[in-house]
């Protein structure tokens, strides 16, 4: 048998009909598989992915996977194979579609007029099916199933297979899973089918010698533990043998619960406000918490070792290791009946005796669920909530607001416990706990789990983390819309890497080769983000509001980012916009477009091209400022999905997703020719690189490479069935860039946008702002201060996003050689006062300009070094004369020893770095070549300074020192050998 698991990640699995030999077949490139079918004759497995919009096929072992058909917008919910055709139905489209299993071609397509078809099967009265029953001679007492190794006998719930492998013996009075309920003297069990209103047999056990106040269940050993109010003791009941025994004597007990990981019982002793435990292995009873504030409603998260209870109006969390209790939620209105649900990992409780609420175990995400009345206990099982009220039990979905199923049961029910072995599994090292520790995909195994990586990622040596080998040049970037991937493909080998980018549904990508910056649009979050190679750190670019970005293009001349945007609600309100990347300002260039999609720029010609796929499909052309709009292709085009400019041949290329062909023409739409056709491909985007085109298609799980002269498809990239809907494509190669130079000087005299045009350039402003009368400056444009006391700005347009050269005024000299840049807030990126500093003697050094007379800087630097050498030599000579003795080794800078200096402490390595023998020859000093080596602390002022503070104190000063002392060496000898330096505090 084959089955799917869709949450939290999707996979297809296989097992024998007995449930054994479970194997994961496919786990990459799936989203939500809603239907399966098999071709038993050819050992083929078919499935329909509801969100990928695909019908796919593989062998029984998961190999040889291929996509039969991707039907955009058609979500298949039912599937059935028959006679070399696989039939699928779509409830949303009311269609029955037949696909040929060899080619994937649509051979039938029927639209139903009534009802929403959800599943499908085939009946053919003309076919006589004969088969051999493998179970005919097995003589199983209850159930017989066929397995790969032959027929096998199974037993129903409550039974187990006897040693003869044929007959079944009674395992327990109770069901294998269900709801256990107690009153004072009886334990009852309801089958889980009661939750859906089916009802059924209600087995029970009577315990007349006890008064049951509270109980807990062990689903694996089928033991029930209960507290007896008659004897103040804990009992263990074996539901298989129906025998019970006393475990321990206690004080009065409430809220008994079972910790299945530690094999331990927990309970509350309300008289003493204790929480206590008993090990079922050793029998030891321990007090975990005492002196609590009226604890009630104890519940346990055994997997994570947490225990929760209600204390007055708060929910409190503790643990087996007695960690200090902490408040999860407070100020609740009379909370009661706390319950931890293993499946959802949430806490549920009753509030105001009326509302069932829940939250995460950290107290966040509080939700309200069902409204109840007079509930004496609540419980949660899978997606349902249940509660006791009087002599009735109620059930409702967690999303409901009131009871949906009600049964009358026995008198005075008190508590409910869910008995299901699946809820008491140890999930350590499984995919259900923090994704098995995996960075990406967790695959369950017979025992434990293993980690895998998505396509385009590599599993690392720790067998848990995944990384990608990011390429830095000569690559193609492709948006995988279905899976939220951005793929990088080697332009030579076709090898693929997945970029570690967090994006939901990406349709458009653009790449700025000059800055190595990738831009990508998220159709779900409705924004544009970017990152630079190879760091891949995301940065926000622009929020498009209710519009979704389709495609983008970068003008390398100005850095401006152009894009097309649509909204599904109003397809005729599409527009082309542009974003000033440095200033994060937006301008709408062309509006009122019919579902614009592809966009391409020809910056050196000042031209902009785009496609529209609405009711009147066409290709448009305008200048890059959005003026001079004209349509150059208006006929014999249906769905122009992709568009690219061939700058070498001055030709325009486009794809047609309906006619599945690639065409090209002159830049005005003339001399139109069909280059190639691709039946059934549903052609999407394309890009030109030299003599080749690289294309994407929704029904091709690869990038297609085509010779632009012959139209021949060339070998490049193998089909990758795990890929989704491939949309936008861009390229980064070593080829020349198409750029315009008209905006390169002073941003074309513009304060904000500069747009190349066929006749030069024009200036523009963000939406809602107009140009001043000079047609260059935007009203209210942010600018930086130009009146500076120490410098004159040269050839400067001091508006946000622009750079300026400068020269120092007379009386100032250049101290830092750089360029001033005006940021979006109207501030220079560098403090101008630090660039030109006043001369000490007041003499002007002449005109020095940043980035203009850089050679002078080196001249002055050389003179300064020469003067410094002269001073140092003079200092050495004077020092020798004063000291009156010959120094054989080179004169060095001296540092007086502090109280902490010794050969054995942290300073020793630092102090001896200048001269290896100095610390031994001169016990009170160390000599160094540089002033930097002299900078250290005179003493440690704090008596309790840790040893860690002594390490490299000149780099990492200790925060608890009362005073920092640094040493500044003199340039000449003072004659005082014990103090050859000045101190500066």
N, C-alpha and C positions, 0 to 999 in steps of 0.2 A: 504494500500500500504506500501511497505518496500523500504527503500533507504539507501544509504551509504554516509558518509562524510569522505574523506580521508586526509584532510589537515586542521589544522596542525597535528591533531591526528585522528586516524581512529575510527569510530563508526558506528553501524547499528541502524537505527531508524524506527519507525512505525508511521503512521498517518491514519486517515480516508481518503477516496477518495476525500473528500471536502477540505482536507488540515488541518482539525482541529484535536485536541487531539494528538498532536505530542509527542512521547515518545521515549527516548533513551533505546534501548534494551541491547546492548552489547558494552562495551567500553574498556575492558581489553583484552590483548592478540590478538590484530588485528594490521595489518600493512598496507595493501592496498587491500581492497575488490573490485574486478572488476566485479563480477557477482552475481546475486541473482535469486532464483527460489523458487516456493512454491508447496507443496503438499496440495492442498485445502481440500482434503477429510480428511486428518489426521492432519491438522493444523500444518504442519512442514515447517520450513524455511531453505533453503539450501543456502550456499554461498561459493565462491571460493576466497581465499586470495592469491593474485598474488605473494607476497613476502614470505609468510610462506609456499608456495607450498602445500596448504591444500584445501580439500573440507570438509566443516563442516555442521552441522545441529543442530537446536534447535527448541523448540516450538515457537509459535507465540509471547509468552511473554518473549523470550530470555532464558528461563530455560531449563534444561536437555541438555545442550550443549555437543556435542561430536565431535571428529575428525573422519570423515569417512575414510580418506586416506591422508597421507602425501607422496607426490611424489617428491623426491629431484630433483631439477633442472627443473621440469615441472611446468610452470606458466600458470594457467588456466585463460582465458579471457572471455569465454562464458559458460553459464550453463543453463541446462533445465531439469526439472523433468518430467518423463513420465513412468507410469506403473511400479512403484517400482524400477526404475533405474534413476539415475541422470547422465546426459551426460555432459561432459565438453570438450572444445577444447583448444588447446595450439597452438598459432601462431608460437612460436619459435621452437617447436618440430614437428609441422604439424601433430598433433595427435588428434583423436577423441576417448575419453576414457569413458566407461560406468562403473559406480559403483553401486553395490547393496546397497540399502538404509538401509538394516537391518544390514549387516555385514561390509560394506565398501570394500568388495572384488572387484577386477577388473574383470568384466564379458565380456568386449569387449575392444579392443584396435586396432584402425585402423590408419594407417599412410597414409596421403594424398600425392599424387604425384605432385600436382600442387596447387599453391596458399597457402596463409597463413590463415588458418581458425581462425576467431576472435570471432564469435558468432554462436549460434546454437539454433534451435527450432525443433519441431517434427510435422510431418504431417502424419496422419493415416487415409486413405480414408475409411477404414473398420469400423470406429467408428462413430456412429450417436450420436451427442451431442444435447441434448434437455435441455432447460432451460427456466425459467420464467423471463420475463423482468420486474424488479420492477418499472421501470420508465414508463411503458405502460399507466398507468392511472394517472400519475402525471401531465401531460400536461404543462411541463416547457416550457417557451417561447424560451429559448436559450440552456442551458446545463442542463442535469440531470445526477447526479452521485448517486450510491448506497453507503450508509454508514451503520455502525453497527446498527444505530437506524432507518434505512429506507431510501428511496430515498430523495434527496435534490436537489433543483434548484440552479443553479449558473448563473452568467452573464459574458459576455466577457469583455475585456478591454474597458474602456470608458463608461461602464454601471454599474448600481448598482441595486440590487434586490429591487423591490417595496414591500410595506407592505403586499401584498397578498401572498408573498413567491413564486410567480410563474412568474410574468411578470418582465421585465427589463426596466429601465428608463435611459435616456441619462444622463451620469454623467458629461461629459466634451467634448468639441470639440477635445481636445488633447487625445493622448494615455495615459495609466497609467504610462508608462515609455518610454523614447525616448530622442532624441536630439533636443533641442530648439535652433533655429538660428534666428538672426535678421538682417534686414537692417534698413534704416532710418525710415521707416513707417510701417513695417510688422514684425510679429513673425510667424515663420514656425515651424513645428515639423516633424521630421523623426522617423519612427519606428526603434527600435534597430535592426531589421532584415536588414536594409540597410547596416549594418556593414559587414554582410556576403554576400552582393551583391543581396539580394532578392528584394529590392525596396518595393514599396507599395504606398498607399494613403498618400498625404502630406497635412494635414489640416493647416490652417493659419488664423491669425487675422490681420486685417488692422487697424492701428491707425493713421488716417490722420491728426489729429490735433497736433501731436507731432513729434519731431525728436529724435529717440531713439539713444542715444550715447553708453549706456551700460546697462546691465540687470542682474538679478539674479533670481533663482527659489526656491520656497518652495514646495518640492515634496509632503508633507503630506497635506497641505491645498490647494495645486494646485494654489498658487498665484505666479504671476510674478511681480517683482519689476523692474522698469526701470527709468533711468534718461532722462529728456526731455530737450534738448538743447534750445528749443524755449523759455521756461519759466524758465529755470534753477531751476527745481524742481524735486522731487522724486514722483513717482506714484506707486500705487498698482493696479494690474489687476487680477480680479477673472476669471479664465479660465472657470469656470462652468457657471457663469451668463454673462460673457463677459463684465462686467462693471469694470470701474476703477475710482480711486479717487486720489487726490493729498495728499501726506503725509507731505511734507515739502518743503520749498524753500531753495535752496542752491546756492553756487557758482558753476561754471562748474565742473562736476563730471566725473571721469573715474574709471574703474575697480570696479564696484559695485559687492559685494559678500554678501552672506547670511550666518549668524551664526545661525544654527538651534538649538544649545543648549541654547544660550542666547536669541533667538528670536530677532536678532539684525542685522542691515545692516551695512556694512563697505564700505568705498570708499576712494578714493584719490581726493583731490582738488589740481590739479597741479599748479594753479596760486600762491598758498600760500605754496606749499610743505607740506600740511597737510594730515594726515590720521585721518578720523573722523568716528564716529558711530552714529546710531540712534536706540534707543530701540523701538521696535514695540509694546511694552506693555505700556510704559509711554509716548512715543513720544519725549523723551529727546535726544538732540543732544550733543555729547561730542567730544572734540578734544583729541585724544589719543596721537598723536605724531605731533610735529611741527618742523619747521626749518630743514627738511630733505634735503638730496641731490638728487633732481630730482627723487622722488619715482615713480615707474611705476609697472604694473603687480601685483596687490595685489591679494593674495590667502590666504585661511584660513584652518587651521586644527582645526575644531570646537571641536572635541572630547577632544583634549589635550590643548585647549585654546591658540594656537599659531597662529600668523599671519606672513606671509612672503611677501616680496616685493623685487623688483630689484632697486638698487641705483647705477647708473652709471654702473660699471663693476662687481658689487658684488650682492650676494643674502643675504638679511638681515632678521633676525627673531626678532619679537616683541611679545607683548601679550596684552590682554585686561586690565590687571592690570598695564600697562605702565612700564613693566620692561625695563631696559636699552637695546636698540637695540644691537644685536651682529651679527657679520658677520658669515654666514654659509659657503659661498664660495666667493673667491675674484679672481681678475685678470682674469675674464672671457672675452671672445671676443664678445662684443656686444650682451649680453643676452636679450631675449625678451620672452613675453608670458609665464610667470611663472604659473604653475598649480600644485596644490597639489592633489594627487590621494589617496582617502580614502582606497581603496582596498589594494594597495601595500605599503601604508605609505611612499611614495616617492615624491620628487619634480621633475617635468619635466619642461624643458624650451627649447627654440630655441636659438642656438648659431651660429654666423657667417651667420645668415639668411639662414642656410643650414642644420645644424645638430640638431636633437632632442636628448637631453641628460637628464640624471636623476641622482639623488643621494638620500641617506637617509637624513632625516631632520637634522642630525648633520653634514652634509657635506661629509660624508664618502661614499665609494662604488660608485664612479662616473662611469656611464655607457653611452655608445653611442648607439643610436637606429637607427631610420630611417633617411635617407637623403631626404630632401624636398627642394622645390624651391618656392619662392615667397609666403610663408605662411603668412597669416594675423592673424591667431589664431590657437592654438593647444588645444587638450583635450585628456583625457585618460578615457577609460571605460573598466573595467575588464582587459583582456589581450591584448587590442587593443589600438592603438594610431590613432587619427584622426587629420586632419588639413584642414583649408580653404585656397584655392589658386585661386584667381580670382573668377569666378562663379562656381567653382567646390568644392566638398568635397571629401577627400581621406581617406582611411582606410588601416591599415596594422597591422599585429601582432607586438608585442613589440620586437620579435626576428628577424623581417624582416629588410631589409636594404632599401627597396623602397616601393612605393605605390602598394597595391594589389587589391583594389577596388576603383573605381572612379565613381561619379555621377555628372552630370550637374544639378545645382539647379537654384535658382533665381538670379537676378542681385545684385551685390554689397553686398554680405553677410559680416557681420562685426565680430560677436562673436558667440560662441557656448557654451551652458550650458547643462549638463547632468541632466535630470529629472528622478530620480529613488528613490523611498522611502527607498530602502535598503541602499543607500549611506548617508542618513540623519537620521539613527537610533542612539539613545543614547545607547552606548555600555557599559556604566558604569555597573559594577558587572556582565558582561557577559564574556564568555570564550574568546572573541576576543580582550580583553584588558588585557595584561600581564597575559594571561592564567587564567583570573578570580581571580588572586591572589593566585592560587593554587600551591602548591609545586610540584604536580605530574599531575594528570588527572583532567581536568575540564569538567563537564557534563552540557550541557545547559538544562535549565528548561523552563516552560511556561513563567515565569518571573524570570530573573536573571540566576543563575547557582549554582551548588554545587560542592564541591571538593571531589575527591575520590583518592585512592591510588592503585598503581600497585599491582599485586599479591605478597605476601610476605612482604608487608609493612602495617603499621598501621596508621590510621588517628588520629591525636592528638586532644586535647581538644579545640584547636583554630579552628578546622574544616577546616584547610587549609594546614598545614604541615604534612609530612609523615616521620616516622622513622622506623627503623628495630630493632628487638630484637636480637642483635648479640650474638651468643653462643661462649663460650670460650673453650669448650672441648667437645669431643665425638660428632663429627658432620661429615657430608659428604658435600663436595663442588662439585657443578655441573655447567658446562658452558652451558648456553642457547644461542646458536649461533644466532638464528633468532632474538631475542629481545635484544641482548647485555646485558644479565643478568648473574650474578654469584649468584647462589642459595646455601643457607646453610640449611641442612636438619638434624634434630635431629636423631641420630643413633638409638634411642630407640623408639620414638613416630612417626617418619616420618613427624613431623611438619616442615614447610618450612619458611624460611626468605630470603628476597632479600637483598643482600649487596649493600650499597650505593657506587657503583663503576662506574666510567665513562668509559665504554668500548663499542665499536661499534659492532664488531663481534668477540666473544670469542670462540675459539675452544679448547684450551688447558689450564689446570690449574695444579699447583703443590703446595705442602704445606710442609714447613719445620717445623716439630713438635717441634724441639729444640728451634727455635727462634720465633715460632708462626707467621711465615711470609708466606703469600700467593703470588704466582706468577701466572700471567695470561697473555695470548698472545692475541693481537688484530690483526685480519687478515686484517683489513682495514688500520690501521696505521702502520702495519708491525713492531711491536716492542713488547718487553716484559716489563711489569711493575710489581710492587709489593706493598704490604702494610702489616703492622703488626697489629695483633689483640690486643686490640679491637678498636684502634684509626682509622683505615682505611684511613690513609693518604697515597696517592699514591707516589711511588718513581720510577724513570726511571731505568731500568736495562740494556737493550741492544736493539739496532736498527738493524733489520735483512735485511734492504735494500729492494731488490726486492722480497725477499723470505717471505713466510708466515709460521709461526710456527704452527705445527700441535699438538704435545703433548710435555710435559715436565716431568722431574723427578729430584728430589733433592737428592744428596749424603749427608746425614747427617754427615758423617765422616769429610768431607772437606768443606762442604757448597757449592760445585760446582753445577751449574745448567746445566743439560743435556737437549737437545731438538732435535726434528726432524723438518726439514724445507723443503718446496717444493716451486716451482714456476709453475703455470699452463702453462706458455708458453713452458717450457722445463721440463716435468715431470721426465726425466731420469737424471736430475742434482740435485736431492735431496741429502741432507746430514744430518749427525748427528754432532752437535756442542756442545761445553761446554763453559760456562761463569764463570770466576772467579769473584764472587760477590763482594768481597772487592775491587778488583783492576779494575773491569769493563773491563777485558780483555777476548778476545774470541779465541778459538782454534777450527778448523775444525778437527774432529776425523776421520770420514768416509765419503767419497764423492762418487758421481756417483751412487746413489741409485735410484731405481724405485719407486717414490712416497712413501717415508717412512711415516709412520703414528704413530703407538703406540711405546712407549719406556718404559723399565723397568730396574731397577738396582738391583744387588745383591752385595752390597758393601763388605760384609764380605767375599765373595768369589772372589771379584774383577772382576765380570762379568757384561756385558751389553747385553740386548736383545732388539730387535726391529722388527717391521713388515713392509712389503712393499706391496702395493695394486696395483701396476702397472700391466703391461702386464704379468709379471711372478710373481704372488703373492707368498710370502714366509715369513719365520720367520728366522731372523739372530741372531748370537751370536758372541760376541767379548770380549776381555778384556776391562777394563774401560779406557784404554789409546787409544783405537781404533785399536789395533793390534789383530792378531790371529783371523781374520774374518772367520766365517764359517756359512753355512745355515743348520739349523737343521730340518725345516719343509718346504718341497718343493712340496708336492703332496696333492691332495684332500683338498686344501685350496683356496678360491676364493677372498674374501675381508676380510682379518684379521684386523678388526678395533680396537680391544682392546687387551691389554696384561698386565698380572700381575704375580708376583712371590709369591708363597706360601712358606714363609721362614720356617714355621714349618714342612711342608711335603716335602720341597725341590722339589716342582712341579711348572710347568709353565702352566698358564691358558690363553686362548685367545678366542675371539669372532669371528665369521664369519658372516658378514652382508649380504651375499648372501644366504648362507645355513641356516642362522638364528639359529645357534647353538653355544654352549659353549663346548670347548674341553680342555683337559689338558694332559700333558706328563711329562716325566723326563726332567731334565735340558738339556739333549742332544737330545731331540725330541723322545726318545724311550718310549715304553709303552704308546702309545697314546690312549686316550679314549674320547668318547662323553659323556658329563655330562648331557646336556639338550638341547631341541630344542624349538624354539619360532616362530611358523609360522607367517610370515608377519610382524615381529617386526622390521626388519632391525637393528640388534644388533650392538652396538657401543663399548663403553669403559667398563672396569670393574676394580674392586679393591677387594682384599682379606682382610678380617678382622676376625680372629679366624676361626670359622667353616662356615662363611657366605661369599657369594659373593654379591657385590652390582654392578648393571649393568645399563647402559643407552641404549636406543634404539630410533631411529628416529621416529618410529611409535608407541611409547609408551610415554604418557605424565606423566611419573612417573619414579622413580628409582625402579628397580626390585631387590628384595632380594631373594637369592637362597641358599639353604643348599648345601654346597660343597660335602657332602657325598652322599646324596640321589638325588640331582638335582631338588628337589621340590621347586617350587616358593612359598614363604611364604608371608602371609599378612604383609604389611609394609606401603605402601603409596598409597592413592587413586589417580585415574587419575585426572590430572589438565589440562583440554583442553586449557586453556589460555597459557600453556607453549609451547615453540617452539621446535626447533631441539636441543635435549640434546646431547652434545658431551662428552668432557672429564670429568672424575670423579676422585676425590682423597678423602682420609679419614684422619681424625685426631681422634685418640682414645688413651686410656691409655695403650695400649699394648706396648710391648718392641720394640725398634727400631733396625733395621738391620744396623750395623755400622762396619767399619774396624778401627783398631787402628794403622795401619802402618804409617799413615800420621800425627798422633796426636803429635808426638815429633818433634819439629823444622821443621814442615811441611815436614817430610821425607827428610830433608836436601835440599829441593828444594827451589829455589828462587821464583817460580811462581806457576805452577800447580803441585800438587802431586796426582797421580792416583793410587788407590789400584789395585792390580793385583792378580791372583791366587798364585803367587810365592813371593809376597811382594808388592813393589811399584816402579813406575817409575816417572821421572820428565818430565815436558813439558813446552813449551813456547807458547805465543800467535802467531797467524798466522803471518808469515813473519819473525819470529825470531827463531834462532837456539840455541841449548844448547852448552855450552862450552865443552871442552874436558873432564871435570870432570863429565859430564852428569847430573849435578845438577843445575848449574847456567845458566840462560839465558843471552845471549849476551846483554850488556847494561842494565841489570836489575837494577832498582832503589833501592838504599839502603840508610840507615840512618847512620849518623856519629857515629863511634865507639870509637874514641879517645876523651874521656871526662875527664876534669881536676879533677872532684870531685867524680868519681865513676868508678868501673870496671864492665863490663857487664858479666853476668854468663850464660853459656850454650845458647849463643845467635847466631842467624842467622839473621842479621839485614836487611832483605829485606822487601819491601813493603807488608803490610798485616800480618806481623808476630810480635810476642810479645817477650820481653826479661826480664829476671830477672837481678838484679844488686846488688852490695854491695858498700858501701861508702868507699872511700880511707881513709887512716890514716889522721887525722886532720879534718875530716868531720863527721857529725852525721846525721842520718836519720831524715828527717823532715816530709815527707809524705810517707805513706806506700801504694804503688801502683805497677802496672806493666807497663813498657814502651811498647808502640805500635807504629810501624813504619807505617805511613800513605802512600797513593799512591804517594804523592809528594816527598817522601824521608825525611820527617820531623817527629821527635818524637812527639807523641800526647800530651806529657807533657814536659815542659821545664826541662831538666835534672838538671839545676842549682838550681831549687826549691826543688829537692828531697833530696839532700844531702847538708847541709849548714856547713860552717866552724865553729869550736868550738871557743868560745871567748878567752879561755885561751891557746888555741893551743894544748891542750892535746887530744890525740886520745882516743876514747871511745871503740875501738875494732872494730872488723868486724861486720857490720850490713848489712844485705841484704834484699831488698824488697821481700816480699812474702816468705822469707826463715827463718828469725829470728824475726818474729813478736812479740814473747813473750818478747824480750828485750825492745821493744818499750813501752810496758805496765810497765815494771820495771822502766825505766827512767821517764815515765810519773808520776808514783807514787812518785818517789823521788822528782820530781819537785813540785808536789802538797804539799808534806810535808814541803819542804823549804818555799813555799809560805805561808803556815799556820804559820810557825815560824815567818816570817817577819811581817805578819799582827798582830800577837799577840804582838810582840815587839813594833810595831808602836802604838798600843792601849795603852800599858803601858807607853810609853814615853809621849804620848799625855796627858794622865791623870796626870802624874807628872808635866808636864810643866804648864798645865792649873790650877793645884792646886785645882781642885774640883772633886767631885764624879759625874759620869754620870750614871743615873739609867737605861736609855734605851740602847740598843745595839748601839755601835759606828757605824756610817754610813758615807757614802761619802757625801760631801757637794757641793752644787751648789749655787753660788751667784745669786740673783735675777736680771733679766734684766729689762729694762724699760717697756717691754711688759707683764711682769708677773703680773697677778692679778687673783683673784678667778673667775672673770667673763669672761676671754678671753680664746683663744684656747689652751694656754699653761697650764691652770689650771689643767685639767684632767691629762695631762702628768706629771706635776710637783708633783702632790700628789699621784702618783701611788706607790711610795716607802713607804711613811708613811702618813696616812690620815690626821694627825693633824699638820704636819710640817709647812705647809704654814701659818697657823693661829698662831702657837706658835712662829715661827721665821719668821717674815714678810720678811726678806731679804734672806732667804735661804730655800732650800728643801733638805731633806736627802734621799739617795738611797742606795740600797744594791749592785748594780752592776756598773761597769764602763760604760757598754752600756747605762744605764739610765742617766749617767752624760753627755753623748755626745749631746750637743745642741748648738744653736747659742748664742753668747754673746749679739748681738744686730742686729736689722734690719737696714742695712745701707741706704736703699732706702726709701725716704720719702713717695713715692706713692705705696709702696708694698701693694698688695691686701690682704684681709683677708684670702684668700685661701692659700697664701704663709705661713701663720702662722701655718697651720695645720701640725703637725708632721714634723717640719723642719729638724730634724736629720735623717729622712728617705728620704724626698723629698726636697732637697735644692732648693731654689728659684733661677732662672736663672739670675735675674737682680741684685743680690747682688754684691757689689764691693769687698767684702772680706768675706771669710768663716772662722769662728773661732771655733775651737773645744777645749774641756777642758780635760786635762789629769791629773787625781788625783795623788797626791804624795802618797808614801807608808809610810810616817811618818809625824807627825805634825810639822809644821813650827813655831808654836807659834803665827802666825798672824791669828786671828780668822776671819778677814774680807777677807782673801785671802788664803783659805786652798787648793790651787791647783796651778798647772802650766798652762800657756796658750801656745798653739801651733797654729800658724796661717798658 
